[in-house]
Amino acid sequence: LFSNFGPNQDEDGAVAARVAALAARIATSFPPGEMEDVKVRPSASAGRSSVMFCALDQRLLSSIRSEMSLSNSMEMAHTSQCGLFVLQGKNMGSNCCYPPRPPPTLRDGATVCHLTVGDAELVNSRWEYRSGDSIYQIQNMIAASLKEEDNGGAGGLGKGGCLGVKEDGDLVAWVLRYLDGSLGMVWTEEGYRRKGYASALLSRIAYARESERQDLDRNYLLKDSRGGELFAYIVDNNEGSQKLFISLGWQHVASADWVSFTSKRTSFMNNG
């Protein structure tokens, strides 16, 4: 759960407290450890107080919508229906078998590479959900990935989760790993599609993560650095990405919607 608040700090503090209380009540319906606290961060661009629920189970939406309206005077502004996909070691599919084989070799002139912070501008320009500060988010993701790659050990190229494909020196495809461990921002430039680049990148990441897992002698699930399965959130109407992930053995396991609420506008009318 994430909350973004505008410049009215007194009002925002009260809203934040109420949202935190709501989160605490919601959390009581989940087993310990499955619900994180609300994370609150200021947003200079927000004209009104806003709250976003990330990866929200659809079964909770009706209750949360009523609570936000009655107790917090907030209205639903946007919802993006998504699915949670996970990759488990015993369900890796024919294209990425278990134990995983080395990822496929790319065609001549194409190479897999680490993304660099300098690539963030291009990645951000192609991202459907970019915002005024999303480039900084992408830069942080790439920096975290490079740090993990530099730590050495098993896994090799790909365990950091931010990879790209270059043809003749130009970045033409990429996959990124969010700071929460999920994979996303899968993209291939026009004119370079249907060459298997996205599939190869996902396969390489799976291979690197599983190789690292075997080296550390963890359980059979593919693990991210925070201890969970290798996972991704995919928008429900993105059939292309769904088919790609499923073909590699990923499984849809739950709904995971992004829902935002904003403070209700006050209407000033002259009734005289």
C-alpha positions as CSV (number, residue, x, y, z in Angstrom):
1,L,0.0,0.0,0.0
2,F,1.4,3.4,-1.0
3,S,0.2,6.9,-0.1
4,N,1.0,10.1,-1.9
5,F,0.1,13.4,-0.3
6,G,-0.1,17.0,-1.5
7,P,1.2,20.2,0.1
8,N,-1.4,20.4,2.9
9,Q,0.6,18.6,5.5
10,D,-1.9,19.0,8.4
11,E,-4.7,17.5,6.4
12,D,-2.4,14.9,4.9
13,G,-1.2,13.8,8.3
14,A,-4.7,13.1,9.4
15,V,-5.5,11.2,6.2
16,A,-2.3,9.2,6.6
17,A,-3.2,8.2,10.1
18,R,-6.7,7.1,9.0
19,V,-5.2,5.1,6.0
20,A,-2.7,3.4,8.4
21,A,-5.6,2.5,10.7
22,L,-7.5,1.0,7.7
23,A,-4.4,-1.0,6.7
24,A,-4.1,-2.3,10.2
25,R,-7.7,-3.5,10.1
26,I,-7.3,-5.1,6.7
27,A,-4.1,-6.8,7.9
28,T,-6.0,-8.7,10.6
29,S,-7.7,-10.8,7.9
30,F,-4.3,-12.1,6.6
31,P,-1.8,-14.5,8.1
32,P,1.2,-12.9,9.8
33,G,3.8,-11.6,7.3
34,E,1.5,-11.4,4.3
35,M,0.5,-7.8,4.6
36,E,2.9,-4.9,4.7
37,D,2.3,-1.6,6.5
38,V,1.2,1.4,4.6
39,K,4.2,3.2,3.1
40,V,3.7,7.0,3.0
41,R,5.8,9.3,0.9
42,P,5.4,13.0,0.0
43,S,4.5,13.9,-3.6
44,A,5.2,17.5,-4.7
45,S,3.2,17.0,-7.9
46,A,0.0,15.9,-6.1
47,G,-2.7,18.6,-6.1
48,R,-4.8,16.6,-3.7
49,S,-4.2,13.9,-1.2
50,S,-4.0,10.5,-2.8
51,V,-3.6,6.9,-1.8
52,M,-2.7,4.0,-4.0
53,F,-3.3,0.3,-3.0
54,C,-0.7,-1.8,-4.9
55,A,-1.3,-5.5,-5.8
56,L,-4.7,-5.4,-4.1
57,D,-6.8,-8.6,-3.9
58,Q,-10.0,-7.9,-5.8
59,R,-12.0,-9.4,-2.9
60,L,-11.0,-6.5,-0.7
61,L,-12.0,-3.7,-3.2
62,S,-15.6,-3.2,-2.2
63,S,-14.8,-2.9,1.5
64,I,-11.9,-0.6,1.0
65,R,-13.9,1.6,-1.4
66,S,-16.6,2.0,1.2
67,E,-14.1,2.7,4.0
68,M,-12.2,5.3,1.9
69,S,-15.4,7.1,1.1
70,L,-17.0,7.1,4.5
71,S,-14.1,7.5,6.8
72,N,-11.5,9.3,4.7
73,S,-13.7,11.3,2.3
74,M,-11.8,9.9,-0.7
75,E,-13.1,8.7,-4.0
76,M,-11.7,6.0,-6.3
77,A,-9.8,7.7,-9.1
78,H,-8.3,4.9,-11.1
79,T,-8.1,1.1,-11.1
80,S,-5.8,-1.2,-13.1
81,Q,-6.7,-4.8,-13.0
82,C,-3.6,-7.1,-13.0
83,G,-2.7,-10.6,-12.4
84,L,0.1,-12.0,-10.2
85,F,2.3,-14.5,-12.1
86,V,5.0,-16.6,-10.4
87,L,7.7,-18.9,-11.6
88,Q,8.4,-22.0,-9.6
89,G,11.3,-24.4,-10.2
90,K,9.1,-27.4,-10.9
91,N,6.8,-25.4,-13.3
92,M,9.3,-23.8,-15.7
93,G,7.8,-24.9,-19.0
94,S,9.3,-26.5,-22.1
95,N,11.2,-23.4,-23.0
96,C,12.9,-23.1,-19.6
97,C,13.0,-26.6,-18.1
98,Y,13.8,-27.6,-14.6
99,P,16.6,-27.6,-13.8
100,P,17.0,-24.7,-16.2
101,R,19.3,-25.1,-19.2
102,P,21.4,-22.2,-20.4
103,P,19.3,-19.6,-22.2
104,P,19.1,-19.7,-26.0
105,T,21.8,-18.2,-28.1
106,L,20.8,-15.0,-29.9
107,R,21.1,-14.5,-33.6
108,D,24.3,-13.0,-35.1
109,G,24.8,-9.3,-34.2
110,A,22.7,-9.5,-31.0
111,T,24.1,-9.7,-27.5
112,V,22.7,-9.7,-24.0
113,C,24.0,-6.9,-21.7
114,H,23.5,-5.3,-18.3
115,L,21.3,-2.2,-18.4
116,T,23.1,0.9,-17.3
117,V,21.8,4.0,-15.6
118,G,22.3,5.8,-18.9
119,D,19.7,3.5,-20.5
120,A,17.0,4.8,-18.1
121,E,15.9,7.6,-20.4
122,L,15.1,5.3,-23.3
123,V,13.4,2.8,-21.0
124,N,11.3,5.5,-19.4
125,S,10.3,7.0,-22.8
126,R,8.8,3.6,-23.8
127,W,7.0,2.9,-20.4
128,E,3.3,3.2,-20.6
129,Y,3.0,4.3,-17.0
130,R,5.8,6.9,-16.9
131,S,5.4,9.9,-14.8
132,G,7.3,13.0,-13.9
133,D,9.6,11.1,-11.5
134,S,9.5,7.6,-13.0
135,I,13.0,8.0,-14.6
136,Y,14.4,8.2,-11.1
137,Q,12.6,5.0,-10.2
138,I,14.1,3.3,-13.2
139,Q,17.6,4.6,-12.4
140,N,17.4,3.2,-8.9
141,M,16.2,-0.2,-10.2
142,I,19.1,-0.4,-12.6
143,A,21.6,0.7,-10.0
144,A,20.3,-2.0,-7.6
145,S,20.6,-4.6,-10.3
146,L,24.2,-3.6,-11.1
147,K,25.1,-3.8,-7.4
148,E,23.7,-7.3,-7.2
149,E,25.5,-8.4,-10.3
150,D,28.8,-7.0,-8.9
151,N,28.4,-9.1,-5.8
152,G,29.8,-12.1,-7.6
153,G,28.9,-15.7,-6.8
154,A,26.8,-18.1,-8.8
155,G,24.2,-17.0,-11.3
156,G,26.2,-14.7,-13.5
157,L,24.7,-12.3,-16.0
158,G,21.0,-11.9,-15.2
159,K,20.7,-12.4,-11.5
160,G,20.2,-8.6,-11.0
161,G,17.2,-8.7,-13.2
162,C,17.8,-5.6,-15.4
163,L,19.0,-6.9,-18.8
164,G,18.8,-5.8,-22.4
165,V,19.6,-6.9,-25.9
166,K,21.7,-4.9,-28.2
167,E,21.9,-5.2,-32.0
168,D,24.9,-3.4,-33.6
169,G,25.4,-1.4,-30.4
170,D,21.8,-0.2,-30.1
171,L,19.6,-1.2,-27.2
172,V,16.5,-2.9,-28.7
173,A,14.9,-5.0,-25.9
174,W,14.9,-5.1,-22.1
175,V,13.4,-6.5,-18.9
176,L,13.7,-4.8,-15.6
177,R,13.4,-5.8,-12.0
178,Y,11.5,-3.6,-9.6
179,L,12.9,-2.9,-6.1
180,D,10.2,-5.2,-4.6
181,G,11.7,-8.1,-6.7
182,S,9.0,-8.3,-9.4
183,L,9.9,-8.3,-13.1
184,G,8.4,-5.9,-15.5
185,M,8.8,-3.2,-18.1
186,V,9.3,-5.9,-20.7
187,W,9.8,-4.2,-24.1
188,T,11.1,-4.8,-27.6
189,E,11.5,-2.0,-30.1
190,E,9.5,-2.0,-33.3
191,G,11.4,-3.7,-36.1
192,Y,13.1,-6.1,-33.6
193,R,10.1,-8.1,-32.5
194,R,9.4,-11.8,-33.1
195,K,13.1,-12.6,-32.7
196,G,12.7,-14.1,-29.3
197,Y,14.6,-11.4,-27.4
198,A,12.1,-10.9,-24.5
199,S,11.8,-14.7,-24.1
200,A,15.6,-15.0,-24.1
201,L,16.0,-12.3,-21.4
202,L,13.4,-13.9,-19.1
203,S,15.0,-17.3,-19.6
204,R,18.4,-15.9,-18.8
205,I,17.1,-14.2,-15.6
206,A,15.4,-17.5,-14.5
207,Y,18.6,-19.5,-15.2
208,A,20.7,-17.0,-13.3
209,R,18.4,-16.9,-10.3
210,E,18.1,-20.7,-10.2
211,S,21.9,-21.2,-10.6
212,E,22.3,-18.9,-7.6
213,R,19.7,-20.8,-5.7
214,Q,21.4,-24.1,-6.3
215,D,24.7,-22.6,-5.2
216,L,23.2,-21.4,-1.9
217,D,21.3,-24.7,-1.4
218,R,17.9,-23.1,-0.8
219,N,14.6,-24.8,-1.4
220,Y,13.3,-25.6,-4.9
221,L,11.4,-22.3,-5.4
222,L,13.2,-19.7,-7.5
223,K,14.0,-16.9,-5.1
224,D,14.4,-13.2,-5.4
225,S,16.8,-11.4,-3.0
226,R,13.9,-10.7,-0.6
227,G,13.1,-14.4,-0.2
228,G,10.0,-14.8,-2.4
229,E,9.3,-16.5,-5.7
230,L,10.4,-15.0,-9.0
231,F,7.2,-13.0,-9.8
232,A,5.6,-10.4,-12.0
233,Y,2.4,-8.3,-12.2
234,I,0.8,-8.2,-15.7
235,V,-2.2,-6.0,-16.7
236,D,-5.2,-8.2,-17.5
237,N,-5.6,-6.8,-21.0
238,N,-1.9,-7.4,-21.9
239,E,-2.4,-10.7,-23.7
240,G,1.0,-10.6,-25.3
241,S,2.9,-10.5,-22.1
242,Q,0.6,-13.1,-20.5
243,K,1.2,-15.5,-23.3
244,L,5.0,-14.9,-23.2
245,F,5.2,-15.6,-19.5
246,I,2.9,-18.6,-19.6
247,S,5.0,-20.1,-22.4
248,L,8.0,-20.0,-20.1
249,G,6.2,-21.8,-17.3
250,W,4.9,-18.9,-15.3
251,Q,1.6,-19.4,-13.6
252,H,-1.3,-16.9,-12.8
253,V,-1.9,-17.3,-9.1
254,A,-4.0,-14.3,-8.0
255,S,-5.6,-11.0,-8.9
256,A,-3.4,-8.0,-8.0
257,D,-5.0,-4.7,-8.8
258,W,-3.6,-1.2,-8.6
259,V,-6.3,1.1,-7.2
260,S,-5.9,4.8,-6.4
261,F,-8.1,7.1,-4.4
262,T,-8.0,10.9,-4.2
263,S,-9.6,13.4,-1.7
264,K,-13.0,14.5,-2.8
265,R,-13.1,18.0,-4.3
266,T,-15.2,20.5,-2.5
267,S,-17.8,22.1,-4.7
268,F,-18.4,25.9,-4.1
269,M,-21.7,27.0,-5.6
270,N,-23.5,30.3,-5.4
271,N,-27.1,29.4,-4.4
272,G,-28.1,33.1,-4.0
